[in-house]
């Protein structure tokens, strides 16, 4: 895959993830050869204290990323999850 294809896949993943309820403003999306790597912080949205499970929503987010055309796999080893209090 070319760098342009990887860039397009990363952008498509970012667009797909924007539909989730999580705050992903500090989440980086990297794509190399169709393999997507998620790095950074994921938070519950403001005002959602106790109403949303960040861990469960993030698992759903990874399923969404894997369904994006061109994605071979999704890794999320370096993620910091911040629950609302």
KOLKE-288664 format. One record per residue: x, y, z of N, C-alpha, C in turn; residue number from 0. Coordinates in steps of 0.1 Angstrom, whole numbers, plus 5000, padded with zeros to 4 digits. Layout:
BEGIN
+------+------+------+------+------+------+------+------+------+-----+
:  n_u :  n_v :  n_w : ca_u : ca_v : ca_w :  c_u :  c_v :  c_w :   k :
+------+------+------+------+------+------+------+------+------+-----+
:    X :    Y :    Z :    X :    Y :    Z :    X :    Y :    Z : NUM :
...
+------+------+------+------+------+------+------+------+------+-----+
REM end
This chain:
BEGIN
+------+------+------+------+------+------+------+------+------+-----+
:  n_u :  n_v :  n_w : ca_u : ca_v : ca_w :  c_u :  c_v :  c_w :   k :
+------+------+------+------+------+------+------+------+------+-----+
: 5008 : 4988 : 5000 : 5000 : 5000 : 5000 : 5009 : 5012 : 5000 :   0 :
: 5004 : 5023 : 4993 : 5011 : 5035 : 4993 : 5008 : 5044 : 5005 :   1 :
: 5016 : 5054 : 5007 : 5014 : 5063 : 5018 : 5000 : 5070 : 5016 :   2 :
: 4997 : 5073 : 5004 : 4984 : 5080 : 5002 : 4972 : 5071 : 5005 :   3 :
: 4973 : 5058 : 5002 : 4962 : 5049 : 5006 : 4961 : 5048 : 5021 :   4 :
: 4973 : 5047 : 5028 : 4973 : 5046 : 5043 : 4967 : 5059 : 5049 :   5 :
: 4970 : 5070 : 5043 : 4965 : 5083 : 5048 : 4950 : 5084 : 5046 :   6 :
: 4945 : 5079 : 5035 : 4930 : 5078 : 5032 : 4923 : 5069 : 5042 :   7 :
: 4929 : 5058 : 5045 : 4924 : 5048 : 5055 : 4923 : 5054 : 5068 :   8 :
: 4934 : 5061 : 5073 : 4934 : 5067 : 5086 : 4923 : 5078 : 5087 :   9 :
: 4921 : 5086 : 5076 : 4911 : 5096 : 5076 : 4897 : 5090 : 5077 :  10 :
: 4895 : 5079 : 5069 : 4882 : 5072 : 5070 : 4879 : 5067 : 5084 :  11 :
: 4890 : 5062 : 5090 : 4888 : 5056 : 5104 : 4884 : 5068 : 5113 :  12 :
: 4891 : 5079 : 5112 : 4888 : 5090 : 5121 : 4874 : 5095 : 5119 :  13 :
: 4869 : 5095 : 5106 : 4855 : 5099 : 5103 : 4845 : 5090 : 5110 :  14 :
: 4848 : 5077 : 5108 : 4839 : 5066 : 5114 : 4839 : 5067 : 5129 :  15 :
: 4850 : 5070 : 5135 : 4851 : 5071 : 5150 : 4844 : 5083 : 5155 :  16 :
: 4842 : 5094 : 5147 : 4836 : 5106 : 5152 : 4821 : 5104 : 5155 :  17 :
: 4816 : 5093 : 5151 : 4802 : 5089 : 5154 : 4799 : 5083 : 5168 :  18 :
: 4810 : 5080 : 5175 : 4809 : 5074 : 5188 : 4807 : 5085 : 5199 :  19 :
: 4802 : 5081 : 5210 : 4800 : 5091 : 5221 : 4812 : 5095 : 5228 :  20 :
: 4824 : 5089 : 5226 : 4836 : 5091 : 5233 : 4843 : 5104 : 5229 :  21 :
: 4850 : 5110 : 5238 : 4859 : 5122 : 5235 : 4872 : 5116 : 5230 :  22 :
: 4874 : 5117 : 5217 : 4886 : 5111 : 5210 : 4896 : 5122 : 5205 :  23 :
: 4895 : 5134 : 5211 : 4902 : 5146 : 5207 : 4917 : 5143 : 5208 :  24 :
: 4921 : 5135 : 5218 : 4936 : 5132 : 5220 : 4940 : 5118 : 5215 :  25 :
: 4932 : 5113 : 5206 : 4935 : 5100 : 5200 : 4942 : 5101 : 5187 :  26 :
: 4953 : 5095 : 5185 : 4960 : 5095 : 5172 : 4957 : 5082 : 5164 :  27 :
: 4955 : 5084 : 5151 : 4952 : 5072 : 5142 : 4963 : 5071 : 5132 :  28 :
: 4971 : 5060 : 5133 : 4982 : 5058 : 5124 : 4978 : 5046 : 5115 :  29 :
: 4982 : 5046 : 5103 : 4979 : 5034 : 5094 : 4992 : 5032 : 5086 :  30 :
: 4996 : 5019 : 5086 : 5008 : 5014 : 5078 : 5004 : 5001 : 5072 :  31 :
: 5003 : 5001 : 5059 : 5000 : 4989 : 5052 : 4986 : 4983 : 5055 :  32 :
: 4977 : 4992 : 5058 : 4964 : 4987 : 5061 : 4962 : 4984 : 5076 :  33 :
: 4972 : 4984 : 5084 : 4971 : 4981 : 5098 : 4970 : 4994 : 5106 :  34 :
: 4959 : 4995 : 5113 : 4956 : 5008 : 5120 : 4961 : 5006 : 5135 :  35 :
: 4968 : 5017 : 5139 : 4973 : 5017 : 5153 : 4967 : 5029 : 5160 :  36 :
: 4960 : 5027 : 5171 : 4954 : 5038 : 5179 : 4962 : 5041 : 5191 :  37 :
: 4965 : 5053 : 5193 : 4974 : 5057 : 5204 : 4969 : 5070 : 5210 :  38 :
: 4969 : 5071 : 5224 : 4966 : 5084 : 5230 : 4955 : 5082 : 5241 :  39 :
: 4947 : 5092 : 5244 : 4938 : 5092 : 5254 : 4923 : 5092 : 5249 :  40 :
: 4915 : 5084 : 5256 : 4901 : 5083 : 5253 : 4893 : 5087 : 5266 :  41 :
: 4883 : 5096 : 5265 : 4876 : 5100 : 5276 : 4861 : 5098 : 5274 :  42 :
: 4854 : 5098 : 5285 : 4839 : 5099 : 5285 : 4836 : 5113 : 5281 :  43 :
: 4825 : 5115 : 5274 : 4821 : 5129 : 5271 : 4817 : 5137 : 5284 :  44 :
: 4819 : 5150 : 5283 : 4815 : 5158 : 5294 : 4800 : 5157 : 5298 :  45 :
: 4798 : 5156 : 5311 : 4784 : 5155 : 5315 : 4778 : 5141 : 5315 :  46 :
: 4787 : 5131 : 5312 : 4782 : 5117 : 5311 : 4787 : 5109 : 5323 :  47 :
: 4789 : 5115 : 5334 : 4795 : 5108 : 5346 : 4786 : 5096 : 5350 :  48 :
: 4792 : 5085 : 5350 : 4785 : 5073 : 5354 : 4775 : 5067 : 5344 :  49 :
: 4773 : 5074 : 5333 : 4763 : 5069 : 5323 : 4769 : 5061 : 5311 :  50 :
: 4782 : 5062 : 5310 : 4788 : 5055 : 5298 : 4800 : 5048 : 5303 :  51 :
: 4802 : 5036 : 5297 : 4814 : 5028 : 5300 : 4824 : 5030 : 5289 :  52 :
: 4835 : 5037 : 5293 : 4845 : 5040 : 5283 : 4851 : 5027 : 5277 :  53 :
: 4853 : 5017 : 5285 : 4859 : 5005 : 5280 : 4850 : 4998 : 5270 :  54 :
: 4837 : 4997 : 5273 : 4828 : 4991 : 5264 : 4826 : 4999 : 5251 :  55 :
: 4825 : 5012 : 5252 : 4824 : 5021 : 5240 : 4837 : 5020 : 5232 :  56 :
: 4849 : 5018 : 5238 : 4861 : 5018 : 5231 : 4862 : 5004 : 5223 :  57 :
: 4857 : 4994 : 5229 : 4856 : 4981 : 5222 : 4847 : 4982 : 5209 :  58 :
: 4836 : 4989 : 5211 : 4827 : 4992 : 5199 : 4835 : 5000 : 5189 :  59 :
: 4842 : 5010 : 5193 : 4850 : 5018 : 5184 : 4860 : 5010 : 5176 :  60 :
: 4866 : 5000 : 5182 : 4876 : 4992 : 5175 : 4869 : 4983 : 5164 :  61 :
: 4857 : 4979 : 5167 : 4849 : 4971 : 5158 : 4845 : 4980 : 5146 :  62 :
: 4842 : 4993 : 5148 : 4839 : 5002 : 5138 : 4851 : 5005 : 5129 :  63 :
: 4863 : 5006 : 5135 : 4875 : 5008 : 5128 : 4878 : 4996 : 5119 :  64 :
: 4877 : 4984 : 5124 : 4879 : 4972 : 5116 : 4870 : 4971 : 5104 :  65 :
: 4858 : 4977 : 5105 : 4849 : 4976 : 5094 : 4851 : 4986 : 5083 :  66 :
: 4861 : 4995 : 5085 : 4864 : 5005 : 5075 : 4871 : 4998 : 5063 :  67 :
: 4867 : 5002 : 5051 : 4873 : 4995 : 5039 : 4888 : 4998 : 5038 :  68 :
: 4896 : 4987 : 5036 : 4910 : 4987 : 5035 : 4918 : 4984 : 5048 :  69 :
: 4910 : 4984 : 5059 : 4917 : 4981 : 5072 : 4919 : 4965 : 5074 :  70 :
: 4931 : 4961 : 5076 : 4934 : 4947 : 5078 : 4933 : 4943 : 5093 :  71 :
: 4937 : 4952 : 5102 : 4936 : 4949 : 5116 : 4937 : 4963 : 5124 :  72 :
: 4933 : 4962 : 5136 : 4934 : 4974 : 5144 : 4940 : 4971 : 5158 :  73 :
: 4951 : 4978 : 5161 : 4958 : 4976 : 5174 : 4956 : 4989 : 5182 :  74 :
: 4954 : 4986 : 5195 : 4952 : 4997 : 5205 : 4959 : 4994 : 5218 :  75 :
: 4972 : 4992 : 5217 : 4980 : 4988 : 5229 : 4984 : 5000 : 5238 :  76 :
: 4985 : 5012 : 5232 : 4989 : 5024 : 5240 : 4978 : 5034 : 5241 :  77 :
: 4968 : 5029 : 5248 : 4956 : 5037 : 5251 : 4954 : 5040 : 5266 :  78 :
: 4951 : 5052 : 5269 : 4948 : 5056 : 5283 : 4933 : 5059 : 5283 :  79 :
: 4925 : 5052 : 5291 : 4911 : 5054 : 5292 : 4908 : 5061 : 5304 :  80 :
: 4901 : 5072 : 5303 : 4897 : 5081 : 5314 : 4882 : 5081 : 5316 :  81 :
: 4878 : 5075 : 5327 : 4864 : 5074 : 5330 : 4859 : 5087 : 5337 :  82 :
: 4847 : 5091 : 5335 : 4841 : 5103 : 5341 : 4838 : 5100 : 5355 :  83 :
: 4839 : 5110 : 5364 : 4836 : 5108 : 5378 : 4824 : 5116 : 5382 :  84 :
+------+------+------+------+------+------+------+------+------+-----+
REM end
